[in-house]
Amino acid sequence: MMKPDQAEGLRKLVQQNQLIVPNSLRANGQAKTIAVMSGKGGVGKSNLTLNMALSIASTGKQVLIIDLDFGMGNIDILLGKTSTSSILDVLVRKKSFQAAMTKGTDNLYYISGGSGLEQLFSLDKDQWSFFLEEMEKILNDFDCIFFDMGAGLSKDQLPFVLSAGEVVVVTTPEPTSIMDAYSAIKHLAIHQFEQSVQIIVNRCKTPSEGSETYRKLAGVVTSFLHRKLVFAGAVPDDPAVPKAVTEQIPFYMKQPHSRLSKTIKMLAETLYHQQIREARREQHTFIDKLSSFFKRRKVDS
């Protein structure tokens, strides 16, 4: 755990490495929603999500991470925090999102995954209405919300991904990771996900390894799925990452001026500023999209 004086020093360092994020990018007064997923575990997805969220929070923006990696969620561990509530409390016990969230650092909050997402579509009408009302509140209270999805994509996680304004798939240069990323993108295509998917290639030994990995993945996706990808960027392989995990201090807080942190800053800036007109027009319909999955599931059941 960090000592108070150490934490304060780290916060000052982070503030010196701020992004420039104009208020005008907050579409229709609601949060930018970003779903981060991967085809398999162990690619560093949660670490990237947390540190990108920290880089945006360092600008003074209010940022929330909703950990939907059930059973494997570790946002609290990466932050060196302990959570007493999870999204299950919102789903079943009608606890507000505000009451269920935990403060990570200045301007950054998170909600632990725990378990129980499978209960989402077994909620009765009153429970579902409460959940949607709470979701709409946090969309209005925060500038940016990250959904940290589980590896692969379960049927219960799918609605959050398909409703998000931006979707990011994290992969590594390993051939198995590339094919797992392809499988995840194929799953999105099967469910008529039409907008572009952002690709982050993690743990690259060289910048060219990142672009080459993206080229391979994009080639397969174009040939077989006829979908367009966007190369968000490559993240260098850095020994600071496992050290940060062990110390439970996010590397963006500990070394905000490192090459790794600057890369994360650029990635976060790219995602937050993303000028995909179609996605921006539909940003305000996040709740409508999520609600449609509930209605569809009720009809099918």
C-alpha positions as CSV (number, residue, x, y, z in Angstrom):
1,M,0.0,0.0,0.0
2,M,1.1,3.6,-0.6
3,K,1.9,5.9,2.3
4,P,0.0,9.2,2.2
5,D,3.1,11.3,1.4
6,Q,4.2,8.9,-1.3
7,A,0.7,9.0,-2.9
8,E,0.7,12.8,-2.8
9,G,4.1,12.9,-4.5
10,L,3.0,10.5,-7.2
11,R,-0.2,12.5,-7.9
12,K,1.9,15.6,-8.4
13,L,4.1,13.7,-10.9
14,V,1.0,12.5,-12.8
15,Q,-0.5,16.0,-13.0
16,Q,2.7,17.2,-14.7
17,N,2.1,14.7,-17.5
18,Q,-1.5,15.7,-18.2
19,L,-3.4,15.2,-21.4
20,I,-5.3,18.1,-23.0
21,V,-8.9,17.0,-23.1
22,P,-11.4,19.7,-24.1
23,N,-14.8,19.7,-22.4
24,S,-16.5,19.9,-25.8
25,L,-15.7,16.2,-26.4
26,R,-18.2,15.2,-23.7
27,A,-21.1,14.2,-26.1
28,N,-24.5,15.5,-25.1
29,G,-23.5,15.8,-21.4
30,Q,-22.9,12.1,-21.1
31,A,-19.8,10.0,-20.5
32,K,-17.6,8.7,-23.2
33,T,-18.0,4.9,-23.0
34,I,-15.1,2.6,-23.8
35,A,-15.2,-1.2,-23.7
36,V,-11.8,-2.9,-23.5
37,M,-11.7,-6.6,-24.3
38,S,-9.3,-9.3,-25.4
39,G,-9.6,-12.7,-27.1
40,K,-7.7,-14.4,-24.2
41,G,-6.4,-13.7,-20.8
42,G,-2.9,-12.7,-19.9
43,V,-2.4,-9.9,-22.5
44,G,-2.4,-7.1,-20.0
45,K,-5.9,-5.8,-20.7
46,S,-6.8,-4.7,-17.2
47,N,-3.4,-3.0,-16.7
48,L,-3.9,-1.0,-19.9
49,T,-7.4,-0.1,-19.0
50,L,-6.4,1.2,-15.5
51,N,-3.4,3.2,-16.7
52,M,-5.4,4.8,-19.6
53,A,-8.1,5.7,-17.1
54,L,-5.5,7.2,-14.8
55,S,-4.1,9.3,-17.6
56,I,-7.5,10.8,-18.4
57,A,-8.3,11.3,-14.7
58,S,-5.0,13.2,-14.3
59,T,-6.6,16.0,-16.4
60,G,-9.3,16.6,-13.9
61,K,-11.9,14.5,-15.7
62,Q,-14.1,12.2,-13.7
63,V,-13.4,8.6,-14.7
64,L,-15.1,5.4,-13.7
65,I,-13.9,1.8,-14.4
66,I,-16.6,-0.9,-14.3
67,D,-14.9,-4.2,-13.9
68,L,-16.8,-6.8,-15.8
69,D,-14.1,-9.4,-15.8
70,F,-16.1,-11.6,-13.4
71,G,-14.2,-14.1,-11.3
72,M,-10.9,-12.7,-12.7
73,G,-11.3,-9.0,-12.0
74,N,-8.3,-7.3,-10.6
75,I,-8.6,-3.6,-10.9
76,D,-8.7,-3.3,-7.1
77,I,-5.6,-5.4,-6.7
78,L,-3.7,-3.3,-9.3
79,L,-4.6,-0.2,-7.3
80,G,-3.8,-1.8,-3.9
81,K,-7.3,-1.3,-2.8
82,T,-10.0,-3.5,-1.1
83,S,-13.6,-3.3,-2.2
84,T,-16.6,-4.1,-0.1
85,S,-19.2,-3.8,-2.9
86,S,-19.5,-5.0,-6.5
87,I,-21.9,-4.7,-9.4
88,L,-23.8,-7.6,-7.9
89,D,-25.0,-5.2,-5.2
90,V,-26.5,-3.0,-7.8
91,L,-28.1,-5.8,-9.7
92,V,-29.6,-7.8,-6.9
93,R,-29.6,-5.6,-3.8
94,K,-30.7,-2.3,-5.5
95,K,-27.6,-0.5,-4.2
96,S,-26.8,2.6,-6.1
97,F,-23.8,2.8,-8.4
98,Q,-22.5,5.7,-6.2
99,A,-22.7,3.5,-3.1
100,A,-21.1,0.5,-4.9
101,M,-18.1,2.4,-6.3
102,T,-14.7,2.7,-4.6
103,K,-12.4,5.7,-5.0
104,G,-9.1,4.7,-6.6
105,T,-7.2,8.0,-6.9
106,D,-8.2,11.6,-7.4
107,N,-11.0,11.6,-10.0
108,L,-10.8,7.9,-10.6
109,Y,-13.4,5.5,-9.2
110,Y,-14.1,1.8,-9.9
111,I,-16.8,-0.8,-9.4
112,S,-15.6,-4.3,-8.7
113,G,-16.9,-7.2,-10.9
114,G,-17.3,-9.9,-8.3
115,S,-19.9,-12.2,-9.9
116,G,-23.5,-12.2,-10.8
117,L,-23.7,-10.6,-14.3
118,E,-25.6,-13.7,-15.4
119,Q,-28.4,-12.4,-13.2
120,L,-28.7,-9.3,-15.4
121,F,-31.3,-10.7,-17.7
122,S,-33.3,-12.6,-15.0
123,L,-34.1,-9.3,-13.3
124,D,-37.8,-8.4,-13.1
125,K,-39.1,-5.2,-14.6
126,D,-38.6,-3.1,-11.4
127,Q,-35.1,-4.3,-10.9
128,W,-34.2,-3.7,-14.5
129,S,-35.6,-0.1,-14.4
130,F,-33.6,0.6,-11.3
131,F,-30.4,-0.7,-12.9
132,L,-31.0,1.5,-16.0
133,E,-31.8,4.5,-13.9
134,E,-28.5,4.0,-12.0
135,M,-26.6,3.5,-15.2
136,E,-28.0,6.7,-16.6
137,K,-27.0,8.6,-13.5
138,I,-23.3,7.6,-13.8
139,L,-23.4,8.4,-17.5
140,N,-24.3,12.0,-16.5
141,D,-21.9,12.1,-13.5
142,F,-18.7,11.0,-15.2
143,D,-16.7,12.2,-18.2
144,C,-15.5,8.8,-19.2
145,I,-16.4,5.2,-18.3
146,F,-14.2,2.2,-19.1
147,F,-15.8,-1.3,-19.1
148,D,-13.0,-3.8,-18.4
149,M,-14.4,-6.9,-20.1
150,G,-13.4,-10.5,-19.4
151,A,-11.3,-12.5,-21.8
152,G,-13.4,-13.7,-24.7
153,L,-16.9,-12.5,-24.7
154,S,-19.8,-14.1,-22.8
155,K,-23.4,-13.6,-23.8
156,D,-23.9,-11.6,-20.6
157,Q,-21.0,-9.2,-21.3
158,L,-22.0,-8.7,-25.0
159,P,-24.6,-6.0,-24.4
160,F,-22.1,-3.7,-22.7
161,V,-19.7,-4.1,-25.6
162,L,-22.3,-3.6,-28.3
163,S,-23.7,-0.5,-26.5
164,A,-20.3,1.2,-25.9
165,G,-19.2,4.2,-27.9
166,E,-15.8,2.8,-28.5
167,V,-14.6,-0.9,-28.5
168,V,-10.9,-1.8,-28.0
169,V,-9.4,-5.2,-28.5
170,V,-6.0,-5.8,-26.8
171,T,-3.7,-8.4,-28.3
172,T,0.0,-9.2,-28.3
173,P,2.4,-10.2,-31.1
174,E,2.0,-13.9,-30.2
175,P,0.3,-15.9,-33.0
176,T,-2.1,-17.4,-30.6
177,S,-3.1,-14.0,-29.2
178,I,-3.6,-12.7,-32.7
179,M,-6.0,-15.6,-33.6
180,D,-7.8,-15.1,-30.3
181,A,-8.3,-11.4,-31.1
182,Y,-9.7,-12.4,-34.5
183,S,-12.1,-14.8,-32.8
184,A,-13.3,-12.0,-30.5
185,I,-13.8,-9.6,-33.5
186,K,-15.6,-12.4,-35.4
187,H,-18.0,-12.7,-32.4
188,L,-18.8,-9.0,-32.7
189,A,-19.3,-9.3,-36.4
190,I,-21.8,-12.2,-35.9
191,H,-23.8,-9.8,-33.7
192,Q,-23.9,-7.1,-36.4
193,F,-21.4,-4.8,-34.7
194,E,-20.8,-2.3,-37.5
195,Q,-18.5,0.4,-36.1
196,S,-14.7,0.2,-36.3
197,V,-12.8,-1.7,-33.6
198,Q,-9.7,-0.1,-32.1
199,I,-6.7,-2.4,-31.8
200,I,-3.9,-2.1,-29.2
201,V,-0.9,-4.3,-29.6
202,N,0.7,-4.8,-26.1
203,R,4.2,-6.0,-25.1
204,C,5.9,-5.1,-28.3
205,K,9.7,-5.4,-28.4
206,T,9.9,-2.8,-31.2
207,P,7.4,-0.3,-32.8
208,S,7.6,-2.3,-36.0
209,E,6.5,-5.4,-34.2
210,G,3.3,-3.6,-33.2
211,S,2.5,-2.4,-36.7
212,E,3.3,-5.8,-38.2
213,T,1.0,-7.5,-35.7
214,Y,-1.8,-5.1,-36.6
215,R,-1.2,-5.7,-40.3
216,K,-1.6,-9.5,-39.8
217,L,-4.7,-9.2,-37.8
218,A,-6.3,-6.5,-40.1
219,G,-5.5,-8.7,-43.1
220,V,-7.4,-11.7,-41.7
221,V,-10.3,-9.6,-40.5
222,T,-10.6,-7.8,-43.9
223,S,-10.4,-11.1,-45.9
224,F,-12.8,-13.1,-43.9
225,L,-15.1,-10.7,-42.0
226,H,-15.0,-7.7,-44.3
227,R,-14.7,-5.4,-41.3
228,K,-12.5,-2.4,-40.8
229,L,-10.1,-2.1,-37.9
230,V,-8.3,1.0,-36.5
231,F,-4.7,0.7,-35.2
232,A,-4.8,2.7,-31.9
233,G,-1.2,2.0,-31.2
234,A,1.5,-0.3,-29.8
235,V,2.6,-0.5,-26.2
236,P,6.3,-1.4,-25.5
237,D,7.2,-4.4,-23.4
238,D,8.6,-2.9,-20.2
239,P,9.8,-4.6,-16.9
240,A,8.2,-1.7,-15.0
241,V,4.8,-3.4,-15.6
242,P,5.3,-6.5,-13.5
243,K,7.1,-4.5,-10.9
244,A,4.1,-2.1,-10.7
245,V,1.7,-5.1,-10.3
246,T,3.8,-6.5,-7.4
247,E,4.0,-3.1,-5.7
248,Q,0.3,-2.4,-6.4
249,I,1.2,1.1,-7.7
250,P,0.1,1.7,-11.3
251,F,3.1,2.5,-13.5
252,Y,1.4,5.6,-14.8
253,M,1.4,7.0,-11.3
254,K,4.9,5.8,-10.4
255,Q,6.7,6.8,-13.6
256,P,4.5,9.3,-15.5
257,H,7.4,10.5,-17.7
258,S,8.6,7.1,-18.9
259,R,8.3,6.0,-22.5
260,L,5.6,3.5,-21.4
261,S,3.5,6.1,-19.7
262,K,3.8,8.6,-22.6
263,T,2.6,5.8,-24.9
264,I,-0.4,5.2,-22.6
265,K,-1.1,8.9,-22.6
266,M,-1.2,9.0,-26.4
267,L,-3.4,6.0,-26.5
268,A,-5.9,7.4,-24.0
269,E,-5.9,10.7,-25.9
270,T,-6.6,8.9,-29.1
271,L,-9.5,7.0,-27.7
272,Y,-11.0,10.0,-25.9
273,H,-10.7,12.3,-28.8
274,Q,-11.7,9.7,-31.4
275,Q,-13.6,11.5,-34.1
276,I,-15.8,8.7,-35.4
277,R,-18.9,10.7,-36.2
278,E,-21.3,7.8,-36.2
279,A,-20.2,6.7,-32.7
280,R,-20.5,10.3,-31.4
281,R,-24.0,10.6,-32.8
282,E,-25.1,7.4,-31.1
283,Q,-23.3,8.0,-27.8
284,H,-26.5,9.2,-26.1
285,T,-28.3,6.0,-26.9
286,F,-26.1,3.8,-24.7
287,I,-29.1,3.2,-22.3
288,D,-31.5,2.5,-25.2
289,K,-29.1,0.0,-26.7
290,L,-28.6,-1.8,-23.3
291,S,-32.3,-1.8,-22.7
292,S,-33.0,-3.4,-26.1
293,F,-31.0,-6.4,-25.1
294,F,-33.1,-6.9,-22.0
295,K,-36.3,-6.7,-24.1
296,R,-34.9,-9.1,-26.7
297,R,-33.9,-11.6,-24.0
298,K,-37.3,-11.5,-22.5
299,V,-38.9,-12.2,-25.8
300,D,-36.6,-15.1,-26.6
301,S,-36.9,-16.7,-23.2
